[in-house]
Amino acid sequence: MISEQDRADAKRLWEYHQMRHHARPCSVAIGLGSHDLGVADTAVELYRRGLAPLLLFTGATSPTTRERMPRGEAVHYRERALELGVPETAILVEPRARNTGENIRFSRELLAEAGVPVSSVLLISKPYEERRAYATARKLWPEVEIVSASTPMTYEEYSDSIGDERLVIDMLVGALQRLVVYPEQGFMIRQPVPDDVMDAYQRLCRNGFTSRLLATDTTTS
């Protein structure tokens, strides 16, 4: 059972995870691979708006995408973009990355190999992964400007699209934990976490929304 307090806490995390950047023209738009084809749809929309001359999709497969995207996340994103009318010449595919750090590193390498000058990146992710993607990119690609983007959705709309609100809350909790733990491991820059966000996170952990937590978690003490 998800209580009203649980839902209020989840919404607080949802709001925190989004960077609220204003989308503006960038050298390239990078779509981070996942189970969510909405990332590809949003990348195409931004391309059509003239905010990036080139789309790069990055991602291999994971346990959650292997059946749905057997050819790899980036390949399926590319196929979606082609269906929506983006020309082949405006799409690059990076098919090896298996985590956010690899998404950034391998994309950077591919663009360098292709001779694409990059001063800014429109970084497109799932809505609740905006801050994690931003913090990772700022650590691994500090010389470029990072503009975060995702499909505009409310917490309720996203939960309805997934069809499992409890899983959504688990993912929000897991993403918050990584923002706290990963900077210490050198994976991303540190992001300030407001007290009310941390309080919401800790209540959700105590209430059992823990399936996406790392085993090394020490933030609930």
C-alpha positions in Angstrom: 0.0 0.0 0.0 1.3 3.4 -1.0 0.3 6.1 1.6 -0.4 9.7 0.9 2.9 10.5 2.7 4.8 8.1 0.5 3.3 9.7 -2.6 4.1 13.2 -1.3 7.7 12.1 -0.6 8.0 10.5 -4.0 6.8 13.7 -5.7 9.4 15.7 -3.7 12.2 13.4 -5.1 10.7 13.6 -8.6 10.9 17.4 -8.5 14.5 17.3 -7.2 15.7 14.9 -9.8 14.7 17.3 -12.6 17.1 20.1 -13.4 14.6 22.5 -15.0 17.1 23.7 -17.6 15.8 25.8 -20.5 16.4 23.9 -23.7 18.6 25.9 -26.0 20.8 25.2 -29.1 23.7 22.9 -28.5 26.4 21.2 -30.6 24.8 17.8 -30.3 21.9 16.1 -28.6 22.7 12.8 -26.8 19.9 10.4 -25.9 20.8 8.1 -23.0 19.7 4.5 -23.6 17.0 3.0 -21.3 13.7 1.1 -21.5 12.0 4.4 -22.4 11.5 5.2 -26.1 10.2 8.6 -25.0 13.9 9.6 -24.8 14.2 9.1 -28.5 10.9 10.9 -29.2 12.1 13.9 -27.1 15.4 13.9 -28.9 13.6 14.0 -32.3 11.4 16.9 -31.1 14.4 18.9 -30.0 16.1 18.2 -33.3 13.0 19.4 -35.2 13.1 22.6 -33.2 16.6 23.2 -34.4 18.2 22.8 -31.0 20.8 20.4 -32.3 22.1 19.5 -35.8 23.1 16.0 -34.7 21.6 13.2 -32.6 23.7 10.6 -30.8 22.0 7.6 -29.2 24.0 5.6 -26.7 23.3 2.3 -24.9 23.7 -1.4 -25.2 21.2 -3.6 -23.3 20.4 -4.3 -19.7 18.3 -6.9 -17.8 15.4 -4.5 -18.1 15.7 -3.8 -21.8 17.1 -7.1 -23.3 13.7 -8.5 -24.3 12.1 -5.2 -25.3 15.2 -3.9 -27.2 17.1 -7.0 -28.3 19.2 -5.0 -30.9 20.3 -2.6 -28.2 18.9 0.6 -26.8 20.8 2.9 -29.0 19.9 1.0 -32.1 16.2 1.0 -31.2 16.4 4.7 -30.5 17.9 5.2 -34.0 15.2 3.2 -35.6 12.6 5.3 -33.8 14.2 8.5 -35.0 14.3 7.2 -38.6 10.6 6.3 -38.3 9.9 9.9 -37.2 11.7 11.3 -40.2 15.2 12.2 -39.0 17.7 11.6 -41.8 20.4 8.9 -41.3 23.1 11.5 -41.8 21.9 13.3 -38.6 22.2 10.2 -36.3 25.2 8.6 -34.6 24.9 5.4 -32.6 27.1 4.3 -29.7 26.0 0.7 -28.9 28.4 -0.4 -26.1 27.6 1.7 -23.0 26.1 -0.2 -20.1 25.9 2.6 -17.5 25.7 6.4 -17.4 29.4 6.9 -17.1 30.0 4.8 -20.2 27.2 6.7 -22.0 29.2 9.9 -21.5 32.7 8.5 -22.1 31.9 6.5 -25.2 29.8 9.3 -26.7 32.6 11.7 -26.2 35.0 9.3 -27.9 32.7 8.7 -30.8 32.2 12.4 -31.4 35.9 13.0 -31.3 36.5 10.2 -33.8 33.8 11.6 -36.1 35.5 15.0 -36.0 32.5 16.7 -34.5 33.4 19.9 -32.5 31.5 20.0 -29.2 31.1 23.0 -26.9 27.7 22.1 -25.5 25.5 19.0 -25.1 21.8 18.7 -24.9 21.6 15.6 -22.6 18.3 13.7 -22.8 17.3 11.2 -20.2 14.3 9.8 -18.4 12.7 12.5 -16.3 13.9 11.2 -13.0 17.5 10.7 -14.3 18.1 14.3 -15.3 20.2 15.3 -12.3 22.2 12.0 -12.2 23.0 12.4 -15.9 24.0 16.0 -15.5 26.2 15.3 -12.5 27.9 12.4 -14.3 28.5 14.5 -17.5 29.9 17.4 -15.5 32.4 15.1 -13.9 33.5 13.2 -17.1 33.2 16.1 -19.6 33.8 19.2 -17.6 34.9 21.4 -20.6 31.5 21.4 -22.3 28.2 23.0 -21.3 25.6 20.5 -20.3 21.9 21.2 -20.8 19.5 18.6 -19.3 16.3 17.6 -21.0 13.6 15.0 -20.7 10.0 14.3 -21.8 7.8 16.9 -19.9 5.7 14.7 -17.6 4.3 14.9 -14.1 4.9 12.3 -11.5 1.4 10.9 -12.1 1.8 10.8 -15.8 5.1 8.9 -15.6 3.7 6.5 -13.0 0.7 5.8 -15.3 3.1 5.2 -18.3 5.1 2.7 -16.3 2.0 1.0 -14.8 3.7 0.3 -11.4 3.9 3.3 -9.0 5.8 1.3 -6.4 8.5 0.6 -9.0 8.7 4.3 -9.9 9.2 5.2 -6.2 11.9 2.5 -5.9 13.7 4.1 -8.9 13.4 7.6 -7.5 14.9 6.4 -4.2 17.7 4.5 -6.0 18.6 7.5 -8.1 18.7 9.8 -5.1 21.0 7.3 -3.3 23.4 7.3 -6.2 23.6 11.1 -6.1 24.8 10.9 -2.5 27.2 7.9 -2.9 28.7 8.2 -6.3 30.6 11.5 -5.9 32.6 9.8 -3.2 33.6 7.1 -5.8 34.5 9.7 -8.4 31.6 8.9 -10.7 29.9 12.4 -10.7 30.1 15.8 -9.2 28.5 16.4 -5.8 25.0 17.9 -5.9 23.5 19.6 -2.8 20.6 17.7 -1.4 18.1 19.8 0.5 17.1 18.6 4.0 13.5 18.0 3.0 14.6 15.9 0.0 16.8 13.8 2.3 14.0 13.5 4.9 11.6 12.2 2.2 14.2 9.8 0.9 14.9 8.3 4.4 11.1 7.9 5.1 10.7 6.1 1.8 13.6 3.8 2.7 12.1 3.0 6.1 8.8 2.2 4.4 10.4 -0.4 2.2 11.0 1.3 -1.2 14.5 -0.2 -1.4 14.6 -2.5 -4.4 16.9 -0.2 -6.4 19.3 0.7 -3.5 23.0 -0.2 -3.7 24.1 -2.6 -1.0 26.6 -0.1 0.2 24.0 2.4 1.2 24.9 4.4 4.4 22.5 7.3 3.9 19.6 6.0 6.0 21.5 6.0 9.3 
